[in-house]
């Protein structure tokens, strides 16, 4: 993950993962919006799973634990509040 833009209102993080990798269960301290540039992944919440593909986007509510399972090489941009933190400390 790499911050590619930050201002007084929001920040944009680039997330890039290879096929077969996962982003462990985590949550953000603000609402987030993910925009997929390329690839395919599953966004897995406690009771629901969504498929993310190139060109798709999805809102993720604040403090909603989820994980990302990458199916094919994947790159996405995540827009968060400027002071938001992504917390991986949950089990």
Beta strands, then each sheet from edge to edge (+ up, - down):
strand 1: 2-6
strand 2: 10-17
strand 3: 22-28
strand 4: 32-44
strand 5: 49-53
strand 6: 57-60
strand 7: 66-81
strand 8: 86-87
sheet 1: 1+ 2- 7+ 3- 8+
sheet 2: 1+ 2- 7+ 4- 5+
sheet 3: 1+ 2- 7+ 4- 6+
end
